Amino acid sequence: MSGHRPPDGDAAGYRAVFAVQEFRAVFAAHVLSVLGGVFAEVSLAVLVFRQTGSALLTALIFALGFLPYAVSGVLLSGLADRCRPRGLLVGCDLLSAACMALMAVPAAPLAALFVLRCAVSMIAPLFTGTRAASLADIMPRDLYVLGRSLVRIVSQSSQIVGYGLGGLVLVWLPPRAALAAAAVAFLGSALLLRLGTRERPARVSGGGAITVRTMASAGRLLGEPRIRALLLMWWIPPMFFVVAEGVAAPLTDAAGVGTAGFGLFLAAMPGGTVVGELLAGTLLGAAARNRITLPLAAVALLPMVAFGLHPSLPVGTTLMLLTGLCAAYTLGMDQWFVDAVPEDKRGRAMSLLGAGLMTLQGLGMAVGGALAGAVPPGAVICGSGTIGTLSVLGVLLTVRKTGERR
């Protein structure tokens, strides 16, 4: 049931991506799982705060969405290549649904909510890595890049409208009922993947001590200069991007703009990212996207440096929009990464990519928030843009050198 596979080519476009039957199932499943994740995060935050009145514990339930990534991304990523991808994806969704259902039980104690939230986060990098690797099996070259772009667009859009939608759901549903709805969303995702995608064999065979094998494999991936350079290129810019989100509350509070200004500022960068990816995917072919990758990455953090001039909120929001637009460099990165990683290591590499991305974003947000307690938030964003730009330029040199040697 692989569906029609359109030919490679720059003129493929997003319409051709949706012509692939299996991608339609993967995409619809992704939309459902994103909605389920949003409902869960908002519901848990409300539930924990109502039960405890503690801002710290409420923040911790959000932080648990980031913290387990590093552990599971390293320890479990080997499963992405050693298991049949469809079965693993369906299994991850079913486990997530079970965790959500247990959280929805009225008698579930507070400690259980934290444990179950952690379990869902442990599953996430394995799922996202396996799905990313599967997309490369489902679609050829340029269609793969555009398919990955659409998956990211859904994730970014959830930051713009998803949490607002989650808040509206809680107007009609109590938090536990919203958690049950999240469980249903993950069950729907599992059903779509089971019925809408083809069974494929595992990329590698063999059992043994999976944890030891996986850690060794992660070390070997990081030991490859080209793969290491590309992983850093995926990890470093977002670590500095999210600093602005981490200090958005004190920044907008100092500007006296209230919650509306806060929401607008937070939506600017993901909004720019969505627009940038759509424009690059629609107007540019594969060769042009490759050409703009390094220049866009080099300047992506520069708008944040302008926060040192104390811009007004409208100007600051525009700067974050520009930063988001530059994130279109990721379309070129997608193809470079899948070309650099051997097929039998693709699942592990994708899981490692996602784990590092989420972990470093969590670290960047935490550090930025801590600095904002002693330094004006605009200065924190400016410093992040400056240090981040210098760091990215160093990584780009390595990316270019390793590309030239290939």
ROZAPA-144523 format. One record per residue (C-alpha): residue number from 1; residue in three letters; x, y, z. Coordinates in pm, whole numbers. Example, Ala and Ser with C-alpha at 12.3 -4.5 7.8 and 13.67 -1.06 7.14 Angstrom:
{rec 1 'ALA' {1230 -450 780}};
{rec 2 'SER' {1367 -106 714}};
//
This chain:
{rec 1 'MET' {0 0 0}};
{rec 2 'SER' {285 237 -74}};
{rec 3 'GLY' {75 449 -311}};
{rec 4 'HIS' {194 650 -609}};
{rec 5 'ARG' {554 773 -593}};
{rec 6 'PRO' {598 1079 -811}};
{rec 7 'PRO' {931 1124 -984}};
{rec 8 'ASP' {1213 1324 -833}};
{rec 9 'GLY' {1253 1681 -945}};
{rec 10 'ASP' {1259 2041 -837}};
{rec 11 'ALA' {904 2098 -956}};
{rec 12 'ALA' {754 1842 -721}};
{rec 13 'GLY' {597 2088 -477}};
{rec 14 'TYR' {378 2024 -176}};
{rec 15 'ARG' {91 1898 -391}};
{rec 16 'ALA' {305 1610 -514}};
{rec 17 'VAL' {391 1522 -153}};
{rec 18 'PHE' {23 1473 -72}};
{rec 19 'ALA' {-10 1255 -381}};
{rec 20 'VAL' {187 989 -191}};
{rec 21 'GLN' {-73 776 -17}};
{rec 22 'GLU' {143 670 275}};
{rec 23 'PHE' {247 1028 346}};
{rec 24 'ARG' {-115 1133 376}};
{rec 25 'ALA' {-159 877 654}};
{rec 26 'VAL' {163 984 827}};
{rec 27 'PHE' {66 1351 802}};
{rec 28 'ALA' {-285 1298 940}};
{rec 29 'ALA' {-142 1089 1223}};
{rec 30 'HIS' {106 1368 1299}};
{rec 31 'VAL' {-173 1626 1321}};
{rec 32 'LEU' {-363 1405 1567}};
{rec 33 'SER' {-56 1337 1784}};
{rec 34 'VAL' {32 1708 1791}};
{rec 35 'LEU' {-321 1791 1905}};
{rec 36 'GLY' {-301 1516 2166}};
{rec 37 'GLY' {31 1653 2292}};
{rec 38 'VAL' {-105 2007 2315}};
{rec 39 'PHE' {-418 1896 2501}};
{rec 40 'ALA' {-200 1698 2742}};
{rec 41 'GLU' {44 1980 2815}};
{rec 42 'VAL' {-225 2242 2876}};
{rec 43 'SER' {-441 2004 3081}};
{rec 44 'LEU' {-152 1888 3298}};
{rec 45 'ALA' {-36 2243 3365}};
{rec 46 'VAL' {-387 2346 3475}};
{rec 47 'LEU' {-437 2028 3678}};
{rec 48 'VAL' {-106 2056 3862}};
{rec 49 'PHE' {-153 2425 3938}};
{rec 50 'ARG' {-507 2370 4067}};
{rec 51 'GLN' {-395 2090 4295}};
{rec 52 'THR' {-77 2250 4427}};
{rec 53 'GLY' {-89 2624 4359}};
{rec 54 'SER' {285 2588 4288}};
{rec 55 'ALA' {438 2773 3991}};
{rec 56 'LEU' {752 2560 4030}};
{rec 57 'LEU' {567 2229 3994}};
{rec 58 'THR' {364 2369 3706}};
{rec 59 'ALA' {687 2469 3529}};
{rec 60 'LEU' {832 2126 3604}};
{rec 61 'ILE' {547 1948 3425}};
{rec 62 'PHE' {639 2152 3115}};
{rec 63 'ALA' {1012 2089 3164}};
{rec 64 'LEU' {949 1715 3164}};
{rec 65 'GLY' {861 1757 2798}};
{rec 66 'PHE' {1231 1834 2734}};
{rec 67 'LEU' {1443 1668 3001}};
{rec 68 'PRO' {1398 1294 2922}};
{rec 69 'TYR' {1488 1344 2555}};
{rec 70 'ALA' {1862 1323 2613}};
{rec 71 'VAL' {1835 992 2799}};
{rec 72 'SER' {1589 812 2574}};
{rec 73 'GLY' {1739 958 2257}};
{rec 74 'VAL' {2068 787 2338}};
{rec 75 'LEU' {1947 471 2512}};
{rec 76 'LEU' {1650 379 2294}};
{rec 77 'SER' {1737 514 1949}};
{rec 78 'GLY' {1878 178 1838}};
{rec 79 'LEU' {1527 37 1837}};
{rec 80 'ALA' {1446 266 1544}};
{rec 81 'ASP' {1665 52 1318}};
{rec 82 'ARG' {1622 -287 1488}};
{rec 83 'CYS' {1242 -294 1484}};
{rec 84 'ARG' {995 -287 1201}};
{rec 85 'PRO' {911 81 1167}};
{rec 86 'ARG' {533 53 1137}};
{rec 87 'GLY' {504 -170 1441}};
{rec 88 'LEU' {733 57 1642}};
{rec 89 'LEU' {540 372 1548}};
{rec 90 'VAL' {206 212 1633}};
{rec 91 'GLY' {348 77 1959}};
{rec 92 'CYS' {479 420 2061}};
{rec 93 'ASP' {139 577 1994}};
{rec 94 'LEU' {-39 306 2193}};
{rec 95 'LEU' {197 350 2488}};
{rec 96 'SER' {143 727 2477}};
{rec 97 'ALA' {-234 675 2466}};
{rec 98 'ALA' {-214 440 2766}};
{rec 99 'CYS' {-15 698 2964}};
{rec 100 'MET' {-271 968 2880}};
{rec 101 'ALA' {-557 739 2981}};
{rec 102 'LEU' {-393 666 3316}};
{rec 103 'MET' {-339 1039 3375}};
{rec 104 'ALA' {-710 1092 3304}};
{rec 105 'VAL' {-813 858 3589}};
{rec 106 'PRO' {-963 1082 3862}};
{rec 107 'ALA' {-786 895 4141}};
{rec 108 'ALA' {-440 924 3979}};
{rec 109 'PRO' {-208 1088 4236}};
{rec 110 'LEU' {8 1389 4154}};
{rec 111 'ALA' {330 1187 4160}};
{rec 112 'ALA' {186 949 3900}};
{rec 113 'LEU' {116 1243 3667}};
{rec 114 'PHE' {484 1339 3673}};
{rec 115 'VAL' {600 981 3616}};
{rec 116 'LEU' {358 929 3329}};
{rec 117 'ARG' {451 1266 3174}};
{rec 118 'CYS' {813 1159 3186}};
{rec 119 'ALA' {725 826 3021}};
{rec 120 'VAL' {551 1002 2731}};
{rec 121 'SER' {857 1221 2683}};
{rec 122 'MET' {1082 915 2682}};
{rec 123 'ILE' {877 766 2399}};
{rec 124 'ALA' {876 1084 2187}};
{rec 125 'PRO' {1233 1087 2046}};
{rec 126 'LEU' {1209 720 1946}};
{rec 127 'PHE' {881 790 1767}};
{rec 128 'THR' {998 1106 1589}};
{rec 129 'GLY' {1327 946 1484}};
{rec 130 'THR' {1154 638 1346}};
{rec 131 'ARG' {898 850 1160}};
{rec 132 'ALA' {1167 1075 1009}};
{rec 133 'ALA' {1362 773 888}};
{rec 134 'SER' {1044 616 749}};
{rec 135 'LEU' {968 926 543}};
{rec 136 'ALA' {1295 869 357}};
{rec 137 'ASP' {1173 516 274}};
{rec 138 'ILE' {830 636 164}};
{rec 139 'MET' {937 929 -56}};
{rec 140 'PRO' {1237 998 -283}};
{rec 141 'ARG' {1478 1285 -231}};
{rec 142 'ASP' {1302 1620 -288}};
{rec 143 'LEU' {964 1485 -181}};
{rec 144 'TYR' {1126 1370 142}};
{rec 145 'VAL' {1254 1722 207}};
{rec 146 'LEU' {911 1874 146}};
{rec 147 'GLY' {743 1606 357}};
{rec 148 'ARG' {975 1683 649}};
{rec 149 'SER' {898 2050 598}};
{rec 150 'LEU' {524 1986 629}};
{rec 151 'VAL' {577 1790 949}};
{rec 152 'ARG' {772 2083 1095}};
{rec 153 'ILE' {509 2331 980}};
{rec 154 'VAL' {243 2142 1176}};
{rec 155 'SER' {466 2144 1485}};
{rec 156 'GLN' {537 2517 1452}};
{rec 157 'SER' {172 2596 1389}};
{rec 158 'SER' {83 2421 1714}};
{rec 159 'GLN' {280 2693 1895}};
{rec 160 'ILE' {71 2961 1722}};
{rec 161 'VAL' {-280 2820 1754}};
{rec 162 'GLY' {-242 2492 1940}};
{rec 163 'TYR' {-216 2625 2293}};
{rec 164 'GLY' {-500 2867 2232}};
{rec 165 'LEU' {-709 2574 2109}};
{rec 166 'GLY' {-607 2374 2414}};
{rec 167 'GLY' {-720 2660 2636}};
{rec 168 'LEU' {-1056 2674 2459}};
{rec 169 'VAL' {-1104 2299 2506}};
{rec 170 'LEU' {-1061 2347 2881}};
{rec 171 'VAL' {-1349 2596 2877}};
{rec 172 'TRP' {-1582 2303 2799}};
{rec 173 'LEU' {-1391 2006 2939}};
{rec 174 'PRO' {-1230 1951 3279}};
{rec 175 'PRO' {-854 1872 3263}};
{rec 176 'ARG' {-902 1499 3317}};
{rec 177 'ALA' {-1153 1480 3032}};
{rec 178 'ALA' {-911 1672 2807}};
{rec 179 'LEU' {-644 1414 2894}};
{rec 180 'ALA' {-887 1142 2786}};
{rec 181 'ALA' {-934 1331 2459}};
{rec 182 'ALA' {-555 1332 2418}};
{rec 183 'ALA' {-552 955 2464}};
{rec 184 'VAL' {-814 922 2189}};
{rec 185 'ALA' {-603 1141 1959}};
{rec 186 'PHE' {-301 910 2004}};
{rec 187 'LEU' {-522 605 1942}};
{rec 188 'GLY' {-638 769 1619}};
{rec 189 'SER' {-277 829 1519}};
{rec 190 'ALA' {-192 464 1585}};
{rec 191 'LEU' {-489 349 1374}};
{rec 192 'LEU' {-391 573 1080}};
{rec 193 'LEU' {-32 448 1085}};
{rec 194 'ARG' {-140 85 1114}};
{rec 195 'LEU' {-389 100 826}};
{rec 196 'GLY' {-231 368 609}};
{rec 197 'THR' {136 265 590}};
{rec 198 'ARG' {313 -40 453}};
{rec 199 'GLU' {497 -292 665}};
{rec 200 'ARG' {874 -274 606}};
{rec 201 'PRO' {1154 -486 751}};
{rec 202 'ALA' {1391 -360 1017}};
{rec 203 'ARG' {1701 -190 876}};
{rec 204 'VAL' {1939 -407 1078}};
{rec 205 'SER' {1900 -745 1245}};
{rec 206 'GLY' {2037 -885 1567}};
{rec 207 'GLY' {1954 -862 1935}};
{rec 208 'GLY' {2198 -840 2219}};
{rec 209 'ALA' {2236 -564 2474}};
{rec 210 'ILE' {2039 -299 2293}};
{rec 211 'THR' {2137 -19 2533}};
{rec 212 'VAL' {2511 -87 2499}};
{rec 213 'ARG' {2482 -126 2122}};
{rec 214 'THR' {2284 197 2093}};
{rec 215 'MET' {2529 401 2300}};
{rec 216 'ALA' {2818 267 2095}};
{rec 217 'SER' {2631 345 1773}};
{rec 218 'ALA' {2558 700 1890}};
{rec 219 'GLY' {2927 743 1961}};
{rec 220 'ARG' {3019 619 1614}};
{rec 221 'LEU' {2770 859 1452}};
{rec 222 'LEU' {2918 1151 1644}};
{rec 223 'GLY' {3264 1029 1544}};
{rec 224 'GLU' {3184 1083 1174}};
{rec 225 'PRO' {3296 1441 1094}};
{rec 226 'ARG' {3022 1509 837}};
{rec 227 'ILE' {2740 1371 1052}};
{rec 228 'ARG' {2872 1549 1362}};
{rec 229 'ALA' {2890 1881 1177}};
{rec 230 'LEU' {2534 1846 1048}};
{rec 231 'LEU' {2402 1745 1390}};
{rec 232 'LEU' {2560 2057 1540}};
{rec 233 'MET' {2402 2261 1263}};
{rec 234 'TRP' {2064 2119 1363}};
{rec 235 'TRP' {2123 2171 1736}};
{rec 236 'ILE' {2307 2501 1784}};
{rec 237 'PRO' {2080 2766 1622}};
{rec 238 'PRO' {1757 2652 1796}};
{rec 239 'MET' {1936 2650 2132}};
{rec 240 'PHE' {1986 3026 2090}};
{rec 241 'PHE' {1652 3090 1915}};
{rec 242 'VAL' {1449 2975 2216}};
{rec 243 'VAL' {1621 3215 2456}};
{rec 244 'ALA' {1387 3487 2331}};
{rec 245 'GLU' {1087 3269 2416}};
{rec 246 'GLY' {1231 3197 2759}};
{rec 247 'VAL' {1248 3569 2845}};
{rec 248 'ALA' {930 3675 2663}};
{rec 249 'ALA' {731 3713 2986}};
{rec 250 'PRO' {962 3965 3158}};
{rec 251 'LEU' {1028 4143 2826}};
{rec 252 'THR' {661 4204 2750}};
{rec 253 'ASP' {584 4278 3114}};
{rec 254 'ALA' {845 4554 3114}};
{rec 255 'ALA' {687 4691 2796}};
{rec 256 'GLY' {348 4697 2971}};
{rec 257 'VAL' {165 4526 2684}};
{rec 258 'GLY' {-21 4256 2877}};
{rec 259 'THR' {-104 3903 2772}};
{rec 260 'ALA' {-199 4000 2415}};
{rec 261 'GLY' {147 4140 2351}};
{rec 262 'PHE' {302 3836 2518}};
{rec 263 'GLY' {111 3598 2290}};
{rec 264 'LEU' {193 3801 1979}};
{rec 265 'PHE' {564 3803 2062}};
{rec 266 'LEU' {566 3426 2120}};
{rec 267 'ALA' {382 3362 1793}};
{rec 268 'ALA' {618 3575 1580}};
{rec 269 'MET' {910 3334 1541}};
{rec 270 'PRO' {710 3014 1474}};
{rec 271 'GLY' {489 3219 1241}};
{rec 272 'GLY' {795 3333 1048}};
{rec 273 'THR' {921 2976 1036}};
{rec 274 'VAL' {597 2852 882}};
{rec 275 'VAL' {596 3128 620}};
{rec 276 'GLY' {966 3080 541}};
{rec 277 'GLU' {934 2706 490}};
{rec 278 'LEU' {621 2742 276}};
{rec 279 'LEU' {786 3003 55}};
{rec 280 'ALA' {1108 2803 15}};
{rec 281 'GLY' {920 2480 -48}};
{rec 282 'THR' {680 2639 -297}};
{rec 283 'LEU' {896 2888 -488}};
{rec 284 'LEU' {1239 2723 -485}};
{rec 285 'GLY' {1367 2399 -628}};
{rec 286 'ALA' {1608 2165 -454}};
{rec 287 'ALA' {1921 2326 -602}};
{rec 288 'ALA' {1816 2677 -495}};
{rec 289 'ARG' {1727 2558 -144}};
{rec 290 'ASN' {2073 2404 -114}};
{rec 291 'ARG' {2236 2732 -221}};
{rec 292 'ILE' {2056 2942 40}};
{rec 293 'THR' {2111 2700 329}};
{rec 294 'LEU' {2446 2828 457}};
{rec 295 'PRO' {2380 3202 400}};
{rec 296 'LEU' {2040 3188 574}};
{rec 297 'ALA' {2181 2992 868}};
{rec 298 'ALA' {2465 3245 902}};
{rec 299 'VAL' {2230 3542 942}};
{rec 300 'ALA' {1937 3373 1119}};
{rec 301 'LEU' {2031 3497 1468}};
{rec 302 'LEU' {2137 3848 1366}};
{rec 303 'PRO' {1789 4004 1417}};
{rec 304 'MET' {1816 3909 1784}};
{rec 305 'VAL' {2133 4120 1818}};
{rec 306 'ALA' {1921 4431 1749}};
{rec 307 'PHE' {1747 4382 2086}};
{rec 308 'GLY' {2052 4556 2233}};
{rec 309 'LEU' {1903 4879 2092}};
{rec 310 'HIS' {1590 4838 2312}};
{rec 311 'PRO' {1333 4814 2029}};
{rec 312 'SER' {963 4869 2089}};
{rec 313 'LEU' {746 4559 2106}};
{rec 314 'PRO' {622 4592 1744}};
{rec 315 'VAL' {980 4621 1621}};
{rec 316 'GLY' {1093 4336 1847}};
{rec 317 'THR' {810 4118 1721}};
{rec 318 'THR' {914 4195 1362}};
{rec 319 'LEU' {1272 4099 1446}};
{rec 320 'MET' {1156 3762 1577}};
{rec 321 'LEU' {948 3716 1261}};
{rec 322 'LEU' {1263 3773 1053}};
{rec 323 'THR' {1452 3519 1260}};
{rec 324 'GLY' {1176 3267 1194}};
{rec 325 'LEU' {1184 3336 819}};
{rec 326 'CYS' {1554 3251 809}};
{rec 327 'ALA' {1478 2904 946}};
{rec 328 'ALA' {1399 2801 588}};
{rec 329 'TYR' {1762 2685 582}};
{rec 330 'THR' {1639 2358 736}};
{rec 331 'LEU' {1503 2234 402}};
{rec 332 'GLY' {1854 2209 264}};
{rec 333 'MET' {1974 2049 586}};
{rec 334 'ASP' {1716 1772 556}};
{rec 335 'GLN' {1861 1640 232}};
{rec 336 'TRP' {2222 1680 342}};
{rec 337 'PHE' {2158 1480 657}};
{rec 338 'VAL' {1975 1191 494}};
{rec 339 'ASP' {2251 1174 230}};
{rec 340 'ALA' {2523 1166 495}};
{rec 341 'VAL' {2377 890 715}};
{rec 342 'PRO' {2398 524 603}};
{rec 343 'GLU' {2054 372 559}};
{rec 344 'ASP' {2104 110 831}};
{rec 345 'LYS' {2175 388 1085}};
{rec 346 'ARG' {1908 631 972}};
{rec 347 'GLY' {1662 565 1253}};
{rec 348 'ARG' {1927 605 1524}};
{rec 349 'ALA' {2061 920 1362}};
{rec 350 'MET' {1716 1079 1339}};
{rec 351 'SER' {1637 988 1700}};
{rec 352 'LEU' {1968 1135 1812}};
{rec 353 'LEU' {1899 1450 1611}};
{rec 354 'GLY' {1561 1498 1778}};
{rec 355 'ALA' {1692 1421 2124}};
{rec 356 'GLY' {1975 1674 2099}};
{rec 357 'LEU' {1744 1934 1949}};
{rec 358 'MET' {1489 1917 2231}};
{rec 359 'THR' {1748 1886 2509}};
{rec 360 'LEU' {1952 2186 2398}};
{rec 361 'GLN' {1639 2394 2345}};
{rec 362 'GLY' {1536 2317 2700}};
{rec 363 'LEU' {1884 2412 2821}};
{rec 364 'GLY' {1881 2737 2622}};
{rec 365 'MET' {1541 2834 2756}};
{rec 366 'ALA' {1645 2758 3115}};
{rec 367 'VAL' {1972 2952 3092}};
{rec 368 'GLY' {1803 3248 2927}};
{rec 369 'GLY' {1534 3256 3195}};
{rec 370 'ALA' {1792 3239 3472}};
{rec 371 'LEU' {1997 3525 3323}};
{rec 372 'ALA' {1684 3739 3286}};
{rec 373 'GLY' {1661 3748 3664}};
{rec 374 'ALA' {1980 3956 3679}};
{rec 375 'VAL' {2011 4109 3331}};
{rec 376 'PRO' {1750 4304 3128}};
{rec 377 'PRO' {1569 4059 2898}};
{rec 378 'GLY' {1656 4261 2587}};
{rec 379 'ALA' {2023 4228 2674}};
{rec 380 'VAL' {1981 3853 2719}};
{rec 381 'ILE' {1828 3822 2370}};
{rec 382 'CYS' {2103 4041 2223}};
{rec 383 'GLY' {2374 3832 2390}};
{rec 384 'SER' {2209 3514 2268}};
{rec 385 'GLY' {2201 3645 1912}};
{rec 386 'THR' {2564 3755 1927}};
{rec 387 'ILE' {2709 3441 2084}};
{rec 388 'GLY' {2481 3225 1875}};
{rec 389 'THR' {2588 3387 1548}};
{rec 390 'LEU' {2956 3336 1629}};
{rec 391 'SER' {2888 2974 1726}};
{rec 392 'VAL' {2688 2907 1410}};
{rec 393 'LEU' {2960 3058 1189}};
{rec 394 'GLY' {3210 2817 1342}};
{rec 395 'VAL' {2980 2522 1277}};
{rec 396 'LEU' {2913 2637 921}};
{rec 397 'LEU' {3284 2630 843}};
{rec 398 'THR' {3293 2266 949}};
{rec 399 'VAL' {2979 2186 750}};
{rec 400 'ARG' {3135 2340 439}};
{rec 401 'LYS' {3470 2162 488}};
{rec 402 'THR' {3314 1822 543}};
{rec 403 'GLY' {3089 1877 241}};
{rec 404 'GLU' {3388 1959 21}};
{rec 405 'ARG' {3563 1636 120}};
{rec 406 'ARG' {3271 1420 19}};
//
